[in-house]
């Protein structure tokens, strides 16, 4: 199962919003689904300068085991 999260851009990465889909997260934080997926894809690239500090938050996609 995949979860999409918006977390603070500091070392603690405290959750601001958690959703089951990029579209749902987008409705919670006021972003389009495509923008969220693009942000996550660019942030995975080690050469990317996209770290979230300018925005004050980071967007993450995480895998969670269904138990």
N, CA, C and O atoms as a CHARMM CRD file, in Angstrom:
* protein
*
  268
    1    1 UNK  N      0.84400  -1.17400   0.00000 PROA 1      0.00000
    2    1 UNK  CA     0.00000   0.00000   0.00000 PROA 1      0.00000
    3    1 UNK  C      0.89000   1.23700   0.00000 PROA 1      0.00000
    4    1 UNK  O      1.88100   1.29200   0.72800 PROA 1      0.00000
    5    2 UNK  N      0.54100   2.22000  -0.80800 PROA 2      0.00000
    6    2 UNK  CA     1.29400   3.46900  -0.87500 PROA 2      0.00000
    7    2 UNK  C      0.55300   4.56300  -0.12400 PROA 2      0.00000
    8    2 UNK  O     -0.66800   4.68700  -0.21900 PROA 2      0.00000
    9    3 UNK  N      1.31000   5.34900   0.62200 PROA 3      0.00000
   10    3 UNK  CA     0.77000   6.52500   1.28100 PROA 3      0.00000
   11    3 UNK  C      1.51100   7.74500   0.77700 PROA 3      0.00000
   12    3 UNK  O      2.70800   7.68500   0.50000 PROA 3      0.00000
   13    4 UNK  N      0.80400   8.84000   0.65900 PROA 4      0.00000
   14    4 UNK  CA     1.39600  10.11100   0.25300 PROA 4      0.00000
   15    4 UNK  C      1.35500  11.03800   1.45800 PROA 4      0.00000
   16    4 UNK  O      0.32400  11.18800   2.11500 PROA 4      0.00000
   17    5 UNK  N      2.50200  11.65900   1.73500 PROA 5      0.00000
   18    5 UNK  CA     2.61500  12.48600   2.92500 PROA 5      0.00000
   19    5 UNK  C      3.18000  13.85600   2.59900 PROA 5      0.00000
   20    5 UNK  O      4.02000  14.01000   1.71300 PROA 5      0.00000
   21    6 UNK  N      2.70700  14.82800   3.32500 PROA 6      0.00000
   22    6 UNK  CA     3.28400  16.16200   3.32800 PROA 6      0.00000
   23    6 UNK  C      3.88900  16.31700   4.71800 PROA 6      0.00000
   24    6 UNK  O      3.18000  16.21200   5.71900 PROA 6      0.00000
   25    7 UNK  N      5.20000  16.56700   4.78500 PROA 7      0.00000
   26    7 UNK  CA     5.90200  16.66800   6.06400 PROA 7      0.00000
   27    7 UNK  C      6.68200  17.96900   6.11400 PROA 7      0.00000
   28    7 UNK  O      6.94700  18.58200   5.08000 PROA 7      0.00000
   29    8 UNK  N      7.05100  18.39100   7.32500 PROA 8      0.00000
   30    8 UNK  CA     7.85700  19.60500   7.46100 PROA 8      0.00000
   31    8 UNK  C      9.23100  19.37900   6.83800 PROA 8      0.00000
   32    8 UNK  O      9.71400  18.24900   6.77900 PROA 8      0.00000
   33    9 UNK  N      9.85400  20.45800   6.37500 PROA 9      0.00000
   34    9 UNK  CA    11.12900  20.35900   5.66700 PROA 9      0.00000
   35    9 UNK  C     12.33100  20.36700   6.60900 PROA 9      0.00000
   36    9 UNK  O     13.46800  20.46200   6.14800 PROA 9      0.00000
   37   10 UNK  N     12.10300  20.27200   7.90400 PROA 10     0.00000
   38   10 UNK  CA    13.21600  20.25300   8.85000 PROA 10     0.00000
   39   10 UNK  C     13.68400  18.81900   9.11000 PROA 10     0.00000
   40   10 UNK  O     13.24600  17.88600   8.43600 PROA 10     0.00000
   41   11 UNK  N     14.56200  18.65200  10.07500 PROA 11     0.00000
   42   11 UNK  CA    15.09800  17.32700  10.38000 PROA 11     0.00000
   43   11 UNK  C     14.06000  16.38600  10.98900 PROA 11     0.00000
   44   11 UNK  O     14.19300  15.16800  10.86700 PROA 11     0.00000
   45   12 UNK  N     13.03900  16.92000  11.63500 PROA 12     0.00000
   46   12 UNK  CA    12.02500  16.07900  12.28600 PROA 12     0.00000
   47   12 UNK  C     11.03600  15.47500  11.30100 PROA 12     0.00000
   48   12 UNK  O     10.50700  14.39300  11.55600 PROA 12     0.00000
   49   13 UNK  N     10.77400  16.14100  10.18800 PROA 13     0.00000
   50   13 UNK  CA     9.81400  15.69000   9.18300 PROA 13     0.00000
   51   13 UNK  C      8.48000  15.30100   9.82000 PROA 13     0.00000
   52   13 UNK  O      7.98500  14.19100   9.62200 PROA 13     0.00000
   53   14 UNK  N      7.91800  16.21100  10.57000 PROA 14     0.00000
   54   14 UNK  CA     6.62100  15.98200  11.21400 PROA 14     0.00000
   55   14 UNK  C      5.52100  15.96700  10.15800 PROA 14     0.00000
   56   14 UNK  O      5.52100  16.82100   9.27100 PROA 14     0.00000
   57   15 UNK  N      4.59100  15.02800  10.22600 PROA 15     0.00000
   58   15 UNK  CA     3.52700  14.94900   9.21400 PROA 15     0.00000
   59   15 UNK  C      2.54800  16.11700   9.32000 PROA 15     0.00000
   60   15 UNK  O      2.08500  16.47300  10.40400 PROA 15     0.00000
   61   16 UNK  N      2.24900  16.70000   8.15900 PROA 16     0.00000
   62   16 UNK  CA     1.25300  17.76400   8.06900 PROA 16     0.00000
   63   16 UNK  C     -0.04500  17.23000   7.47900 PROA 16     0.00000
   64   16 UNK  O     -1.13400  17.66300   7.85700 PROA 16     0.00000
   65   17 UNK  N      0.08000  16.27300   6.53800 PROA 17     0.00000
   66   17 UNK  CA    -1.08800  15.65400   5.91900 PROA 17     0.00000
   67   17 UNK  C     -0.69700  14.27600   5.41000 PROA 17     0.00000
   68   17 UNK  O      0.42300  14.08200   4.93700 PROA 17     0.00000
   69   18 UNK  N     -1.61900  13.31400   5.50400 PROA 18     0.00000
   70   18 UNK  CA    -1.39800  11.95100   5.03600 PROA 18     0.00000
   71   18 UNK  C     -2.62000  11.53800   4.23100 PROA 18     0.00000
   72   18 UNK  O     -3.75600  11.76900   4.64400 PROA 18     0.00000
   73   19 UNK  N     -2.37100  10.91800   3.06300 PROA 19     0.00000
   74   19 UNK  CA    -3.48200  10.51200   2.20100 PROA 19     0.00000
   75   19 UNK  C     -3.15700   9.20900   1.49000 PROA 19     0.00000
   76   19 UNK  O     -1.99600   8.80700   1.41200 PROA 19     0.00000
   77   20 UNK  N     -4.19300   8.54700   0.97100 PROA 20     0.00000
   78   20 UNK  CA    -4.03700   7.29000   0.24500 PROA 20     0.00000
   79   20 UNK  C     -3.64200   7.49600  -1.21400 PROA 20     0.00000
   80   20 UNK  O     -3.13700   6.57300  -1.85200 PROA 20     0.00000
   81   21 UNK  N     -3.86600   8.69900  -1.75000 PROA 21     0.00000
   82   21 UNK  CA    -3.54200   8.96100  -3.15500 PROA 21     0.00000
   83   21 UNK  C     -2.98900  10.37300  -3.29200 PROA 21     0.00000
   84   21 UNK  O     -3.17000  11.22200  -2.41900 PROA 21     0.00000
   85   22 UNK  N     -2.30700  10.60000  -4.41500 PROA 22     0.00000
   86   22 UNK  CA    -1.76600  11.93200  -4.68700 PROA 22     0.00000
   87   22 UNK  C     -2.90000  12.93700  -4.87000 PROA 22     0.00000
   88   22 UNK  O     -2.77500  14.09300  -4.46800 PROA 22     0.00000
   89   23 UNK  N     -3.99400  12.50500  -5.47000 PROA 23     0.00000
   90   23 UNK  CA    -5.13500  13.40200  -5.67300 PROA 23     0.00000
   91   23 UNK  C     -5.75200  13.81300  -4.33200 PROA 23     0.00000
   92   23 UNK  O     -6.11900  14.97300  -4.14000 PROA 23     0.00000
   93   24 UNK  N     -5.85900  12.86500  -3.42000 PROA 24     0.00000
   94   24 UNK  CA    -6.41600  13.16600  -2.10000 PROA 24     0.00000
   95   24 UNK  C     -5.49100  14.11300  -1.33200 PROA 24     0.00000
   96   24 UNK  O     -5.96100  15.05000  -0.68700 PROA 24     0.00000
   97   25 UNK  N     -4.18300  13.87300  -1.39700 PROA 25     0.00000
   98   25 UNK  CA    -3.23600  14.76500  -0.74700 PROA 25     0.00000
   99   25 UNK  C     -3.32400  16.15600  -1.36400 PROA 25     0.00000
  100   25 UNK  O     -3.26600  17.16400  -0.65900 PROA 25     0.00000
  101   26 UNK  N     -3.46400  16.20000  -2.67400 PROA 26     0.00000
  102   26 UNK  CA    -3.59700  17.48100  -3.35500 PROA 26     0.00000
  103   26 UNK  C     -4.79000  18.27500  -2.87300 PROA 26     0.00000
  104   26 UNK  O     -4.70200  19.49200  -2.70900 PROA 26     0.00000
  105   27 UNK  N     -5.90100  17.60400  -2.64400 PROA 27     0.00000
  106   27 UNK  CA    -7.08400  18.31400  -2.14400 PROA 27     0.00000
  107   27 UNK  C     -6.88300  18.81300  -0.71400 PROA 27     0.00000
  108   27 UNK  O     -7.47000  19.81800  -0.31500 PROA 27     0.00000
  109   28 UNK  N     -6.05100  18.10800   0.05400 PROA 28     0.00000
  110   28 UNK  CA    -5.77900  18.52800   1.43300 PROA 28     0.00000
  111   28 UNK  C     -4.85300  19.73800   1.50300 PROA 28     0.00000
  112   28 UNK  O     -5.02000  20.60300   2.36200 PROA 28     0.00000
  113   29 UNK  N     -3.87300  19.79700   0.59500 PROA 29     0.00000
  114   29 UNK  CA    -2.87100  20.86600   0.68000 PROA 29     0.00000
  115   29 UNK  C     -2.98800  21.90500  -0.42900 PROA 29     0.00000
  116   29 UNK  O     -2.20800  22.85700  -0.47000 PROA 29     0.00000
  117   30 UNK  N     -3.95500  21.73300  -1.32600 PROA 30     0.00000
  118   30 UNK  CA    -4.18400  22.73000  -2.36700 PROA 30     0.00000
  119   30 UNK  C     -3.23500  22.66100  -3.54400 PROA 30     0.00000
  120   30 UNK  O     -2.86300  23.69200  -4.10600 PROA 30     0.00000
  121   31 UNK  N     -2.83700  21.45000  -3.92600 PROA 31     0.00000
  122   31 UNK  CA    -1.97300  21.25000  -5.08600 PROA 31     0.00000
  123   31 UNK  C     -2.63600  20.27300  -6.04500 PROA 31     0.00000
  124   31 UNK  O     -3.48600  19.47500  -5.65000 PROA 31     0.00000
  125   32 UNK  N     -2.23900  20.34600  -7.29600 PROA 32     0.00000
  126   32 UNK  CA    -2.74500  19.38800  -8.27300 PROA 32     0.00000
  127   32 UNK  C     -1.99900  18.06700  -8.14200 PROA 32     0.00000
  128   32 UNK  O     -0.83600  18.02800  -7.74000 PROA 32     0.00000
  129   33 UNK  N     -2.68900  16.99000  -8.48700 PROA 33     0.00000
  130   33 UNK  CA    -2.11300  15.64600  -8.43000 PROA 33     0.00000
  131   33 UNK  C     -0.82700  15.56200  -9.22700 PROA 33     0.00000
  132   33 UNK  O      0.15900  14.99200  -8.75900 PROA 33     0.00000
  133   34 UNK  N     -0.82700  16.12600 -10.43200 PROA 34     0.00000
  134   34 UNK  CA     0.34700  16.07700 -11.30800 PROA 34     0.00000
  135   34 UNK  C      1.54300  16.79500 -10.68500 PROA 34     0.00000
  136   34 UNK  O      2.67900  16.34100 -10.81800 PROA 34     0.00000
  137   35 UNK  N      1.29200  17.90400 -10.01100 PROA 35     0.00000
  138   35 UNK  CA     2.37500  18.65800  -9.36600 PROA 35     0.00000
  139   35 UNK  C      2.99300  17.85100  -8.22800 PROA 35     0.00000
  140   35 UNK  O      4.20700  17.89100  -8.02600 PROA 35     0.00000
  141   36 UNK  N      2.17300  17.12500  -7.49100 PROA 36     0.00000
  142   36 UNK  CA     2.67900  16.28900  -6.39400 PROA 36     0.00000
  143   36 UNK  C      3.54400  15.16500  -6.94200 PROA 36     0.00000
  144   36 UNK  O      4.64000  14.91900  -6.43700 PROA 36     0.00000
  145   37 UNK  N      3.05600  14.47800  -7.97700 PROA 37     0.00000
  146   37 UNK  CA     3.82100  13.37200  -8.55300 PROA 37     0.00000
  147   37 UNK  C      5.12700  13.86200  -9.16800 PROA 37     0.00000
  148   37 UNK  O      6.14900  13.18300  -9.06300 PROA 37     0.00000
  149   38 UNK  N      5.11000  15.02300  -9.80400 PROA 38     0.00000
  150   38 UNK  CA     6.32700  15.59700 -10.38300 PROA 38     0.00000
  151   38 UNK  C      7.32900  15.95500  -9.29300 PROA 38     0.00000
  152   38 UNK  O      8.52200  15.68800  -9.43700 PROA 38     0.00000
  153   39 UNK  N      6.85800  16.55400  -8.20600 PROA 39     0.00000
  154   39 UNK  CA     7.71900  16.90900  -7.07800 PROA 39     0.00000
  155   39 UNK  C      8.39600  15.66900  -6.50700 PROA 39     0.00000
  156   39 UNK  O      9.60100  15.67400  -6.25600 PROA 39     0.00000
  157   40 UNK  N      7.62000  14.60600  -6.30300 PROA 40     0.00000
  158   40 UNK  CA     8.17000  13.37200  -5.72900 PROA 40     0.00000
  159   40 UNK  C      9.20600  12.76100  -6.66900 PROA 40     0.00000
  160   40 UNK  O     10.25600  12.30700  -6.21500 PROA 40     0.00000
  161   41 UNK  N      8.92700  12.74400  -7.96400 PROA 41     0.00000
  162   41 UNK  CA     9.86800  12.17500  -8.93400 PROA 41     0.00000
  163   41 UNK  C     11.16800  12.98300  -8.97400 PROA 41     0.00000
  164   41 UNK  O     12.25400  12.40400  -9.02300 PROA 41     0.00000
  165   42 UNK  N     11.06600  14.29600  -8.95500 PROA 42     0.00000
  166   42 UNK  CA    12.27200  15.13200  -8.99000 PROA 42     0.00000
  167   42 UNK  C     13.06500  15.02500  -7.70000 PROA 42     0.00000
  168   42 UNK  O     14.29500  15.06500  -7.72900 PROA 42     0.00000
  169   43 UNK  N     12.39500  14.89300  -6.58600 PROA 43     0.00000
  170   43 UNK  CA    13.08900  14.81200  -5.29500 PROA 43     0.00000
  171   43 UNK  C     13.88400  13.51700  -5.15500 PROA 43     0.00000
  172   43 UNK  O     14.85800  13.47600  -4.40300 PROA 43     0.00000
  173   44 UNK  N     13.48600  12.45000  -5.87100 PROA 44     0.00000
  174   44 UNK  CA    14.22300  11.17800  -5.81000 PROA 44     0.00000
  175   44 UNK  C     15.56900  11.26000  -6.51600 PROA 44     0.00000
  176   44 UNK  O     16.48100  10.49700  -6.19700 PROA 44     0.00000
  177   45 UNK  N     15.70400  12.17200  -7.46800 PROA 45     0.00000
  178   45 UNK  CA    16.94400  12.32300  -8.21900 PROA 45     0.00000
  179   45 UNK  C     18.01500  12.92600  -7.30600 PROA 45     0.00000
  180   45 UNK  O     17.81100  14.01800  -6.77700 PROA 45     0.00000
  181   46 UNK  N     19.15700  12.24200  -7.10300 PROA 46     0.00000
  182   46 UNK  CA    20.18800  12.76000  -6.19600 PROA 46     0.00000
  183   46 UNK  C     20.79500  14.08300  -6.66500 PROA 46     0.00000
  184   46 UNK  O     21.34900  14.82500  -5.85400 PROA 46     0.00000
  185   47 UNK  N     20.70100  14.38600  -7.93900 PROA 47     0.00000
  186   47 UNK  CA    21.24800  15.64300  -8.44500 PROA 47     0.00000
  187   47 UNK  C     20.23900  16.79300  -8.32800 PROA 47     0.00000
  188   47 UNK  O     20.57000  17.94500  -8.60900 PROA 47     0.00000
  189   48 UNK  N     19.03800  16.47900  -7.92300 PROA 48     0.00000
  190   48 UNK  CA    17.98600  17.49000  -7.82700 PROA 48     0.00000
  191   48 UNK  C     18.28400  18.47700  -6.70800 PROA 48     0.00000
  192   48 UNK  O     18.77800  18.10900  -5.64200 PROA 48     0.00000
  193   49 UNK  N     17.97800  19.71700  -6.97300 PROA 49     0.00000
  194   49 UNK  CA    18.14200  20.75700  -5.96300 PROA 49     0.00000
  195   49 UNK  C     16.84600  20.95800  -5.18400 PROA 49     0.00000
  196   49 UNK  O     16.75700  21.85600  -4.34600 PROA 49     0.00000
  197   50 UNK  N     15.86100  20.14100  -5.45100 PROA 50     0.00000
  198   50 UNK  CA    14.54900  20.25300  -4.82900 PROA 50     0.00000
  199   50 UNK  C     14.59000  19.56800  -3.46600 PROA 50     0.00000
  200   50 UNK  O     14.52600  18.34100  -3.38800 PROA 50     0.00000
  201   51 UNK  N     14.69600  20.33700  -2.41000 PROA 51     0.00000
  202   51 UNK  CA    14.77700  19.76600  -1.07700 PROA 51     0.00000
  203   51 UNK  C     13.59300  20.14200  -0.19600 PROA 51     0.00000
  204   51 UNK  O     13.45400  19.60200   0.90100 PROA 51     0.00000
  205   52 UNK  N     12.73200  21.06000  -0.65000 PROA 52     0.00000
  206   52 UNK  CA    11.56500  21.42300   0.12900 PROA 52     0.00000
  207   52 UNK  C     11.76500  22.58700   1.07100 PROA 52     0.00000
  208   52 UNK  O     10.79000  23.09700   1.62200 PROA 52     0.00000
  209   53 UNK  N     12.99700  23.02600   1.27600 PROA 53     0.00000
  210   53 UNK  CA    13.24100  24.10000   2.23100 PROA 53     0.00000
  211   53 UNK  C     12.55400  25.39800   1.82100 PROA 53     0.00000
  212   53 UNK  O     12.06300  26.14000   2.67200 PROA 53     0.00000
  213   54 UNK  N     12.51800  25.66900   0.52900 PROA 54     0.00000
  214   54 UNK  CA    11.89300  26.89800   0.06300 PROA 54     0.00000
  215   54 UNK  C     10.38900  26.87000   0.31600 PROA 54     0.00000
  216   54 UNK  O      9.78500  27.89500   0.63200 PROA 54     0.00000
  217   55 UNK  N      9.79600  25.70000   0.17600 PROA 55     0.00000
  218   55 UNK  CA     8.35900  25.56200   0.35400 PROA 55     0.00000
  219   55 UNK  C      7.96000  25.44700   1.82500 PROA 55     0.00000
  220   55 UNK  O      6.83600  25.79600   2.18600 PROA 55     0.00000
  221   56 UNK  N      8.85100  24.97000   2.66100 PROA 56     0.00000
  222   56 UNK  CA     8.54000  24.75000   4.06600 PROA 56     0.00000
  223   56 UNK  C      7.98800  23.36100   4.33900 PROA 56     0.00000
  224   56 UNK  O      7.69800  23.01100   5.48300 PROA 56     0.00000
  225   57 UNK  N      7.84500  22.57000   3.27900 PROA 57     0.00000
  226   57 UNK  CA     7.38000  21.19800   3.43600 PROA 57     0.00000
  227   57 UNK  C      7.99200  20.32600   2.34900 PROA 57     0.00000
  228   57 UNK  O      8.50400  20.81800   1.34400 PROA 57     0.00000
  229   58 UNK  N      7.92300  19.01000   2.57800 PROA 58     0.00000
  230   58 UNK  CA     8.36100  18.02600   1.58900 PROA 58     0.00000
  231   58 UNK  C      7.20500  17.08500   1.31700 PROA 58     0.00000
  232   58 UNK  O      6.35700  16.85600   2.17900 PROA 58     0.00000
  233   59 UNK  N      7.18200  16.54400   0.11400 PROA 59     0.00000
  234   59 UNK  CA     6.16700  15.56900  -0.25700 PROA 59     0.00000
  235   59 UNK  C      6.83800  14.21300  -0.42600 PROA 59     0.00000
  236   59 UNK  O      7.88600  14.11500  -1.06400 PROA 59     0.00000
  237   60 UNK  N      6.24500  13.17300   0.13900 PROA 60     0.00000
  238   60 UNK  CA     6.82700  11.84300   0.12600 PROA 60     0.00000
  239   60 UNK  C      5.78800  10.80500  -0.28400 PROA 60     0.00000
  240   60 UNK  O      4.59500  10.96200  -0.02200 PROA 60     0.00000
  241   61 UNK  N      6.25900   9.74700  -0.93000 PROA 61     0.00000
  242   61 UNK  CA     5.43300   8.56000  -1.18700 PROA 61     0.00000
  243   61 UNK  C      6.14100   7.42000  -0.48400 PROA 61     0.00000
  244   61 UNK  O      7.31800   7.16300  -0.73600 PROA 61     0.00000
  245   62 UNK  N      5.43500   6.74300   0.38800 PROA 62     0.00000
  246   62 UNK  CA     6.04200   5.65100   1.15100 PROA 62     0.00000
  247   62 UNK  C      5.23800   4.37700   0.95800 PROA 62     0.00000
  248   62 UNK  O      4.02900   4.41400   0.72600 PROA 62     0.00000
  249   63 UNK  N      5.92800   3.25100   1.05800 PROA 63     0.00000
  250   63 UNK  CA     5.29100   1.93000   0.98500 PROA 63     0.00000
  251   63 UNK  C      5.04400   1.45400   2.41400 PROA 63     0.00000
  252   63 UNK  O      5.92600   1.51900   3.27100 PROA 63     0.00000
  253   64 UNK  N      3.82300   0.97200   2.64900 PROA 64     0.00000
  254   64 UNK  CA     3.43400   0.46200   3.95500 PROA 64     0.00000
  255   64 UNK  C      2.90500  -0.94700   3.76200 PROA 64     0.00000
  256   64 UNK  O      2.11000  -1.19800   2.85600 PROA 64     0.00000
  257   65 UNK  N      3.33900  -1.85900   4.60200 PROA 65     0.00000
  258   65 UNK  CA     2.84100  -3.23900   4.54200 PROA 65     0.00000
  259   65 UNK  C      1.42300  -3.31500   5.06000 PROA 65     0.00000
  260   65 UNK  O      1.10400  -2.72500   6.09200 PROA 65     0.00000
  261   66 UNK  N      0.57300  -4.03200   4.35700 PROA 66     0.00000
  262   66 UNK  CA    -0.79100  -4.27300   4.80500 PROA 66     0.00000
  263   66 UNK  C     -0.78300  -5.42300   5.81100 PROA 66     0.00000
  264   66 UNK  O     -0.40200  -6.54500   5.47600 PROA 66     0.00000
  265   67 UNK  N     -1.19000  -5.14900   7.00400 PROA 67     0.00000
  266   67 UNK  CA    -1.21600  -6.19300   8.03500 PROA 67     0.00000
  267   67 UNK  C     -2.57200  -6.28600   8.65100 PROA 67     0.00000
  268   67 UNK  O     -2.79200  -7.10800   9.54000 PROA 67     0.00000
